[in-house]
Amino acid sequence: VRFRTSFSNTIYDVMKGRGWKETDSETDWDCHWAERDWVYDVFDNVHLENWQRLNHFRNGRELCRKDLLVKNLKRRKRQLDREGRADEAEAYDFFPVTFVLPREYAMFVEEFKRSGGVWIMKPIGSAQGKGIFLFSRLSEISEWRTDYRYRGGKDQKESEVEAYVVQRYIANPFTIGGKKFDLRIYVLVTSFSPLQAWLHRSGFARFSNSRYSSDPKDIANNFMHLTNVAIQKTAENYDARSGGKWDIRNLKLYLVSQFGREMVDELFWRMQMLILRSLFSVQHVMINDKHCFELYGYDVMIDDTLKPWLIEVNASPSLSANTKEDYDLKTDMLNDLLDVIDLEGNLKGDEEHVGGFDLIYDNGYVDMNQDDAGWSSYLGAAINPNKSSGGGGG
């Protein structure tokens, strides 16, 4: 198997470790683990052979750019309402109230004046916490607005000004040891038409360094409010040994000890459904291609009522590792992913469990195995050492 990639982190190690041969050829490869920009710039101009595989869909930004994700979720909710499916429409309550600025500034101001509270601003295309800030007064954002108008100049169209999403801040996060965290969950989509989605059992919680406070005077403390590793690792008290991370299985066991199995199972089921509903919202706008698959890093937060919230979806989740445990988790997950893609031709094609990946949707919901009765999702479950199996065991 010949592979091409510009990455030098875990994915490179995994492909080399499988005995695959590296190539720098533009076209002569079996698997290309590409940068997003390569897909936008080059993909439409190359012809791929039947067996070649690429790690991004053409327009994955529909799911992964903050403004487009919200647009697609809102549209799906409206569509369900129109179809008279009110219960399903109501289930699209897992993302905070969101506006896209500058376009929806007037609507945002109206909502802000009505309900106030703390809001969070995020540039639509950035990652790793860059450019994010919290505010609770309109005066704090009027400077931002004036600044962007000024920088844009009179001749610049509004569409060219850097857009932000502004969201109601989830001010009541569930905390452990007083610290806020979010979850990174790995989802593999092998097709959007029909939709085929796999959920990995592993993942991790990313903790802030500072104890959480909703006191307005702490609003500018990013070490308290943002869990991005890129931000937390610059804190004086950053723990390089744990990397500020906790394996999702340990988190699940901890939550069960606090709240009981039933409540935690409900939470993990709702996280799985949140993932699927976000995929349903983009299913018909995504350009499907039999050569493409995509690994998404879902960021989910849990509030103090144990309700999960979708924060964002990453099309290029970080595959760099900051601890030994992190390296093992990511290399195991990527090996499982390449087993699912199956360039070596080892699978029969009817598998529902491959390593730590479980098929959760295959043009319809995939049922849990009978011997896993009592749980509604495999997320956070132990990973079976048997590499793959069909519907009869996992």
C-alpha positions as CSV (number, residue, x, y, z in Angstrom):
1,V,0.0,0.0,0.0
2,R,1.5,3.4,-1.0
3,F,0.6,6.4,1.0
4,R,1.2,10.2,0.7
5,T,1.0,12.7,3.5
6,S,2.4,16.0,4.6
7,F,1.9,15.2,8.3
8,S,4.7,13.9,10.4
9,N,2.8,13.0,13.6
10,T,0.8,9.9,14.7
11,I,-0.9,9.3,11.3
12,Y,2.6,9.1,9.6
13,D,3.8,6.7,12.3
14,V,0.7,4.5,11.9
15,M,0.9,4.2,8.1
16,K,4.7,3.4,8.3
17,G,4.0,1.0,11.1
18,R,1.6,-1.0,8.9
19,G,4.4,-1.5,6.4
20,W,2.9,1.0,3.9
21,K,5.4,2.7,1.5
22,E,5.6,6.5,1.4
23,T,5.4,8.3,-1.9
24,D,5.5,12.0,-2.8
25,S,3.8,11.4,-6.2
26,E,0.9,13.7,-6.9
27,T,-1.3,10.9,-8.2
28,D,0.3,7.5,-7.7
29,W,-0.8,6.6,-4.2
30,D,-3.4,4.3,-2.6
31,C,-4.2,6.5,0.4
32,H,-3.6,10.3,0.7
33,W,-3.9,11.8,4.2
34,A,-4.1,15.4,2.9
35,E,-4.4,18.8,4.3
36,R,-7.8,20.4,3.9
37,D,-6.4,23.0,1.5
38,W,-5.1,20.3,-0.8
39,V,-8.7,19.1,-1.2
40,Y,-10.0,22.6,-2.0
41,D,-7.1,23.4,-4.4
42,V,-6.3,20.2,-6.2
43,F,-9.0,17.5,-5.8
44,D,-11.3,18.8,-8.6
45,N,-8.4,18.7,-11.1
46,V,-7.3,15.1,-10.5
47,H,-8.7,11.8,-11.7
48,L,-8.7,9.1,-9.0
49,E,-8.7,5.4,-9.7
50,N,-11.4,3.2,-8.2
51,W,-9.3,2.0,-5.2
52,Q,-7.7,5.3,-4.2
53,R,-8.8,6.8,-0.8
54,L,-8.7,10.4,0.4
55,N,-9.3,11.6,4.0
56,H,-11.6,14.6,3.3
57,F,-14.9,15.2,1.5
58,R,-14.9,18.1,-1.0
59,N,-17.1,20.4,1.1
60,G,-16.5,19.3,4.6
61,R,-16.7,22.9,5.8
62,E,-20.5,22.6,5.7
63,L,-20.1,20.6,9.0
64,C,-16.9,22.1,10.3
65,R,-17.0,25.8,9.8
66,K,-18.8,27.3,12.8
67,D,-21.3,29.5,10.8
68,L,-22.2,26.8,8.2
69,L,-22.7,24.2,10.9
70,V,-25.2,26.4,12.7
71,K,-26.9,27.4,9.4
72,N,-27.3,23.7,8.5
73,L,-28.6,22.7,12.0
74,K,-31.2,25.6,11.9
75,R,-32.3,24.6,8.4
76,R,-32.8,21.0,9.4
77,K,-34.8,22.0,12.5
78,R,-37.1,24.2,10.3
79,Q,-37.5,21.5,7.7
80,L,-38.6,19.0,10.4
81,D,-41.1,21.5,11.7
82,R,-42.5,22.0,8.2
83,E,-42.8,18.2,7.8
84,G,-44.8,18.1,11.0
85,R,-42.1,16.2,12.9
86,A,-42.2,18.4,15.9
87,D,-40.7,15.9,18.4
88,E,-37.6,15.4,16.2
89,A,-37.3,19.2,15.5
90,E,-37.3,19.8,19.3
91,A,-34.4,17.4,19.7
92,Y,-32.2,19.9,17.8
93,D,-31.7,21.8,21.0
94,F,-28.1,20.8,21.5
95,F,-26.4,23.9,20.2
96,P,-26.4,27.3,22.0
97,V,-28.3,30.3,20.6
98,T,-26.0,31.5,17.8
99,F,-25.8,34.5,15.5
100,V,-23.3,35.1,12.6
101,L,-21.7,38.6,12.8
102,P,-21.6,41.1,11.2
103,R,-24.6,39.7,9.1
104,E,-27.0,39.1,12.0
105,Y,-25.8,41.9,14.3
106,A,-29.2,43.5,14.6
107,M,-30.9,40.2,15.5
108,F,-28.2,39.5,18.0
109,V,-28.6,42.9,19.7
110,E,-32.3,42.4,20.0
111,E,-31.8,39.0,21.7
112,F,-29.0,40.4,23.9
113,K,-31.2,43.3,25.1
114,R,-34.0,40.8,25.8
115,S,-32.0,38.3,27.8
116,G,-28.5,39.6,28.5
117,G,-26.1,37.2,30.1
118,V,-22.6,36.1,29.0
119,W,-21.8,35.5,25.3
120,I,-18.8,34.1,23.5
121,M,-17.3,35.3,20.3
122,K,-15.4,33.0,17.9
123,P,-13.9,33.7,14.5
124,I,-15.6,31.3,12.1
125,G,-12.5,29.7,10.6
126,S,-10.1,29.5,13.4
127,A,-9.0,26.6,15.6
128,Q,-7.2,26.0,18.9
129,G,-9.0,28.8,20.7
130,K,-7.5,31.6,18.6
131,G,-9.4,34.9,18.7
132,I,-12.1,33.7,21.1
133,F,-13.3,36.0,23.9
134,L,-16.3,36.3,26.3
135,F,-18.3,39.5,27.0
136,S,-21.4,40.5,29.0
137,R,-21.9,44.1,27.8
138,L,-22.6,45.4,24.3
139,S,-20.0,48.1,24.8
140,E,-17.3,45.4,24.8
141,I,-18.3,44.3,21.4
142,S,-18.9,47.7,19.9
143,E,-15.2,48.2,19.9
144,W,-14.8,45.0,18.0
145,R,-17.5,46.1,15.5
146,T,-16.0,49.6,15.0
147,D,-12.5,48.0,14.7
148,Y,-13.6,45.7,12.0
149,R,-15.5,48.3,10.1
150,Y,-12.5,50.6,10.3
151,R,-10.1,47.9,9.1
152,G,-12.4,46.9,6.3
153,G,-12.4,50.4,4.9
154,K,-15.3,52.0,3.1
155,D,-14.8,50.0,-0.1
156,Q,-14.8,46.6,1.5
157,K,-18.0,44.6,1.3
158,E,-19.4,43.2,4.5
159,S,-18.9,39.6,3.2
160,E,-15.1,40.3,3.2
161,V,-14.9,41.4,6.8
162,E,-13.8,38.5,9.0
163,A,-17.0,36.9,10.3
164,Y,-17.6,35.7,13.8
165,V,-20.2,33.5,15.5
166,V,-21.5,34.8,18.7
167,Q,-23.1,32.3,21.0
168,R,-24.8,32.3,24.4
169,Y,-22.1,31.1,26.7
170,I,-22.9,27.8,28.6
171,A,-22.3,29.3,32.1
172,N,-23.4,26.2,34.1
173,P,-20.8,23.6,33.0
174,F,-20.6,20.3,34.8
175,T,-17.2,20.5,36.6
176,I,-15.0,17.8,38.2
177,G,-12.7,19.0,41.0
178,G,-14.1,22.5,40.3
179,K,-12.7,22.5,36.7
180,K,-14.5,22.8,33.5
181,F,-13.9,20.3,30.6
182,D,-15.1,19.3,27.2
183,L,-15.0,16.0,25.4
184,R,-13.2,15.2,22.2
185,I,-15.0,12.3,20.4
186,Y,-13.9,10.7,17.1
187,V,-16.4,10.0,14.4
188,L,-15.5,8.4,11.0
189,V,-17.9,9.0,8.0
190,T,-17.2,6.6,5.1
191,S,-20.2,7.8,3.0
192,F,-22.8,10.6,3.1
193,S,-25.0,9.0,0.5
194,P,-26.1,6.7,1.9
195,L,-24.9,7.9,5.3
196,Q,-22.5,5.5,7.0
197,A,-21.0,6.6,10.3
198,W,-18.7,5.0,12.8
199,L,-18.1,6.1,16.4
200,H,-14.9,5.3,18.3
201,R,-15.2,4.1,21.8
202,S,-12.2,6.1,23.0
203,G,-11.8,9.8,23.3
204,F,-10.9,12.1,26.1
205,A,-12.0,15.0,28.4
206,R,-9.8,18.2,28.2
207,F,-9.7,20.1,31.4
208,S,-9.0,23.7,32.2
209,N,-6.1,24.5,34.6
210,S,-8.0,27.0,36.7
211,R,-11.1,26.3,38.8
212,Y,-14.3,27.5,37.1
213,S,-16.0,30.6,38.2
214,S,-19.0,32.4,36.8
215,D,-18.0,35.7,38.5
216,P,-18.1,38.5,35.9
217,K,-14.6,39.7,37.1
218,D,-13.2,36.4,35.8
219,I,-14.7,36.7,32.3
220,A,-11.3,37.4,30.6
221,N,-9.6,34.4,32.2
222,N,-9.2,32.0,29.2
223,F,-7.4,29.4,31.4
224,M,-10.7,29.1,33.2
225,H,-13.2,29.3,30.4
226,L,-11.5,27.7,27.3
227,T,-10.4,24.0,27.4
228,N,-8.3,24.1,24.2
229,V,-4.9,22.4,24.8
230,A,-3.1,25.0,22.8
231,I,-4.3,27.6,25.3
232,Q,-4.0,25.5,28.5
233,K,-0.5,24.4,27.9
234,T,0.7,28.0,28.2
235,A,-0.6,28.2,31.8
236,E,1.9,28.3,34.6
237,N,0.3,25.3,36.4
238,Y,-0.1,23.1,33.3
239,D,0.4,19.4,34.0
240,A,2.5,18.1,31.2
241,R,2.3,14.6,32.5
242,S,-1.5,14.2,32.1
243,G,-1.7,16.9,29.4
244,G,-4.9,18.1,31.1
245,K,-6.6,15.1,29.6
246,W,-8.7,12.2,31.0
247,D,-9.7,9.1,29.0
248,I,-13.4,9.0,28.3
249,R,-13.8,5.5,29.8
250,N,-12.5,6.7,33.1
251,L,-14.8,9.7,32.9
252,K,-17.8,7.4,32.2
253,L,-16.9,5.2,35.2
254,Y,-16.6,8.3,37.4
255,L,-20.0,9.7,36.3
256,V,-21.6,6.3,36.9
257,S,-20.2,6.3,40.5
258,Q,-21.8,9.8,41.0
259,F,-25.1,9.5,39.1
260,G,-25.8,5.9,38.5
261,R,-25.8,3.9,35.3
262,E,-29.2,5.0,34.0
263,M,-28.5,8.7,33.9
264,V,-25.0,8.3,32.4
265,D,-26.3,5.9,29.8
266,E,-28.9,8.5,28.8
267,L,-26.2,11.2,28.6
268,F,-23.9,9.0,26.3
269,W,-26.9,8.1,24.1
270,R,-27.8,11.8,23.8
271,M,-24.2,12.5,22.7
272,Q,-24.4,9.8,20.1
273,M,-27.7,11.2,18.8
274,L,-26.3,14.7,18.8
275,I,-23.5,13.4,16.5
276,L,-26.0,11.7,14.2
277,R,-28.4,14.7,14.0
278,S,-25.5,17.0,13.1
279,L,-24.7,14.5,10.2
280,F,-28.3,14.4,9.1
281,S,-28.3,18.2,8.9
282,V,-25.5,18.2,6.3
283,Q,-26.2,14.8,4.6
284,H,-27.9,16.3,1.5
285,V,-25.5,19.2,1.0
286,M,-22.3,17.2,1.3
287,I,-20.8,16.1,-2.0
288,N,-20.4,12.4,-1.7
289,D,-17.5,10.6,-3.3
290,K,-16.7,6.9,-3.1
291,H,-13.0,7.8,-2.8
292,C,-13.5,9.9,0.4
293,F,-13.8,9.3,4.1
294,E,-13.4,11.8,6.9
295,L,-12.4,11.7,10.5
296,Y,-14.2,14.3,12.6
297,G,-13.3,15.5,16.0
298,Y,-16.5,16.4,17.9
299,D,-16.2,18.8,20.8
300,V,-19.0,18.3,23.3
301,M,-19.6,20.0,26.6
302,I,-21.8,18.7,29.5
303,D,-23.7,21.2,31.7
304,D,-24.7,20.7,35.3
305,T,-28.0,19.1,34.4
306,L,-26.0,16.4,32.4
307,K,-27.2,17.8,29.1
308,P,-24.7,17.5,26.2
309,W,-24.0,20.6,24.0
310,L,-22.3,20.5,20.6
311,I,-19.5,23.1,20.7
312,E,-18.0,22.4,17.2
313,V,-16.9,19.8,14.7
314,N,-13.3,19.6,13.5
315,A,-12.4,18.3,10.1
316,S,-8.7,18.1,11.0
317,P,-8.7,17.0,14.6
318,S,-5.2,17.3,16.1
319,L,-3.2,14.1,15.6
320,S,-0.2,15.3,17.5
321,A,0.2,13.7,21.0
322,N,1.3,15.5,24.1
323,T,1.6,12.5,26.4
324,K,2.3,8.7,26.0
325,E,-1.4,7.9,26.8
326,D,-2.4,10.5,24.2
327,Y,-0.1,8.9,21.6
328,D,-1.4,5.4,22.3
329,L,-5.0,6.5,22.1
330,K,-4.5,8.3,18.8
331,T,-2.3,5.6,17.1
332,D,-4.8,2.9,18.2
333,M,-7.7,4.9,16.9
334,L,-6.0,5.6,13.5
335,N,-5.0,2.0,13.1
336,D,-8.7,1.1,13.7
337,L,-9.7,3.7,11.1
338,L,-7.4,2.3,8.5
339,D,-8.8,-1.2,9.3
340,V,-12.3,0.2,8.5
341,I,-11.1,1.8,5.2
342,D,-9.5,-1.6,4.5
343,L,-7.1,-0.9,1.7
344,E,-5.5,-4.3,2.5
345,G,-8.8,-6.1,1.7
346,N,-9.1,-7.9,5.1
347,L,-12.8,-7.3,5.8
348,K,-15.9,-9.2,4.6
349,G,-17.9,-6.0,4.3
350,D,-20.7,-6.7,6.9
351,E,-18.7,-5.8,10.0
352,E,-20.3,-3.6,12.6
353,H,-17.3,-3.5,14.9
354,V,-13.7,-2.9,13.8
355,G,-11.3,-2.4,16.6
356,G,-12.6,0.5,18.7
357,F,-15.0,1.7,15.9
358,D,-18.6,0.7,16.1
359,L,-21.0,1.3,13.1
360,I,-23.8,3.5,14.5
361,Y,-25.6,4.4,11.2
362,D,-25.7,2.5,8.0
363,N,-28.5,4.1,6.0
364,G,-30.5,3.4,9.2
365,Y,-29.7,3.0,12.9
366,V,-27.5,0.1,13.8
367,D,-28.8,-1.9,16.8
368,M,-26.6,-2.7,19.8
369,N,-25.7,-6.4,20.2
370,Q,-27.9,-8.4,22.6
371,D,-25.0,-9.2,24.9
372,D,-24.5,-5.5,25.5
373,A,-28.0,-5.1,26.9
374,G,-28.4,-2.3,29.3
375,W,-26.2,0.2,27.5
376,S,-27.4,2.4,24.6
377,S,-24.0,3.5,23.2
378,Y,-20.6,1.9,22.9
379,L,-19.0,5.3,23.6
380,G,-16.6,4.9,26.5
381,A,-16.9,1.1,26.5
382,A,-13.9,-1.2,26.8
383,I,-12.3,-2.0,23.4
384,N,-12.5,-5.6,22.5
385,P,-9.1,-7.1,21.5
386,N,-10.8,-9.0,18.6
387,K,-10.2,-6.7,15.7
388,S,-13.4,-7.0,13.9
389,S,-16.8,-8.6,13.9
390,G,-20.2,-8.6,12.3
391,G,-23.5,-8.0,13.9
392,G,-23.3,-11.1,16.1
393,G,-20.6,-10.0,18.6
394,G,-18.4,-7.1,19.5
